[in-house]
């Protein structure tokens, strides 16, 4: 009996490519070539789009879209040592789209002080698979707990790209997935290139914009965002400070505006990185 031609639809790194043939078992040379071309096209589009961007948050949105096409819905860019350097440049201390609940847990537990990715990134220059760090004999059980808990919030696998600059400057770009299968080498290569390009463009925009004074928060605003960073709700903060919930929300709204974010958690992180509060 003659077999009808079939169409195999495969999702490689988030890029959907169709390869027609007589059987799904036909050698996939044509498919691999199509996948390579799709990766290259997406990366070229990302580079073209970033050429005319003049704001860091727009760059981040473009990188987020590129990473999503490669099956990484979660990304984070941060400079772990920024809190020790002043004045703070206009380029952001931290840009990320991780779940707020995970960020809250991360800082409440002090995981920023034991995060094995930060430790490993200081010693490496190429992309790091989270699974390699997790399975490393030198990784402690406390450090592994950071990965285990991240997985419960949907960040089950990923890579991090160390970004070392002049005079010891240092940043990390991470890409995370909600699945355990990990990323293919070709995908990692494109993500690594995109991370480096993003980092250089952010630095370029920062140099063009010069330096920016640390945002000024009132005493009450600092108190509200500090207790927010410590995991307290508006109701709890009101009880602690002896003010109404509406007043707490008013001050926090001002903090969000001054720190240019819509997330309380990210605002708390930024306030800590600027040295406005100490966690």
SULHU-V566244 format. One record per residue. N is the residue number from 1. BURIAL is b if it has 16 or more other ideal C-beta (glycine too) atoms within 10 Angstrom, else e. Layout:
# SULHU-V566244
N:BURIAL  N:BURIAL
This chain:
# SULHU-V566244
1:e  2:e  3:e  4:e  5:e  6:e  7:e  8:e  9:e  10:e  11:e  12:b  13:b  14:b  15:b  16:e  17:b  18:e  19:b  20:e  21:e  22:e  23:e  24:e  25:e  26:e  27:e  28:e  29:e  30:e  31:b  32:e  33:e  34:b  35:b  36:e  37:e  38:b  39:b  40:e  41:e  42:b  43:b  44:e  45:e  46:b  47:e  48:e  49:b  50:b  51:e  52:e  53:e  54:e  55:e  56:b  57:e  58:e  59:b  60:b  61:e  62:b  63:b  64:b  65:e  66:b  67:b  68:e  69:b  70:b  71:b  72:b  73:e  74:b  75:b  76:b  77:b  78:b  79:b  80:b  81:e  82:b  83:b  84:e  85:e  86:e  87:e  88:b  89:b  90:b  91:b  92:b  93:b  94:b  95:b  96:b  97:b  98:b  99:e  100:e  101:e  102:b  103:b  104:b  105:b  106:b  107:b  108:e  109:e  110:e  111:b  112:e  113:e  114:e  115:b  116:b  117:b  118:b  119:e  120:b  121:b  122:e  123:e  124:e  125:e  126:e  127:b  128:b  129:e  130:b  131:e  132:e  133:b  134:e  135:e  136:e  137:e  138:e  139:b  140:e  141:e  142:e  143:b  144:e  145:e  146:b  147:b  148:e  149:e  150:b  151:b  152:e  153:b  154:b  155:b  156:b  157:b  158:b  159:b  160:b  161:b  162:b  163:b  164:e  165:e  166:e  167:e  168:e  169:e  170:b  171:b  172:b  173:b  174:b  175:b  176:b  177:b  178:e  179:e  180:e  181:e  182:b  183:b  184:e  185:e  186:b  187:b  188:b  189:e  190:b  191:b  192:b  193:e  194:b  195:b  196:e  197:b  198:b  199:b  200:e  201:b  202:b  203:b  204:e  205:b  206:b  207:e  208:e  209:e  210:e  211:e  212:e  213:e  214:e  215:b  216:e  217:b  218:e  219:e  220:b  221:b  222:b  223:b  224:b  225:b  226:b  227:b  228:b  229:b  230:b  231:e  232:b  233:e  234:b  235:e  236:e  237:b  238:b  239:e  240:e  241:b  242:e  243:b  244:e  245:e  246:e  247:b  248:b  249:e  250:e  251:b  252:b  253:e  254:b  255:b  256:b  257:e  258:b  259:b  260:e  261:b  262:e  263:e  264:b  265:b  266:b  267:b  268:b  269:b  270:b  271:b  272:b  273:b  274:b  275:e  276:b  277:b  278:e  279:e
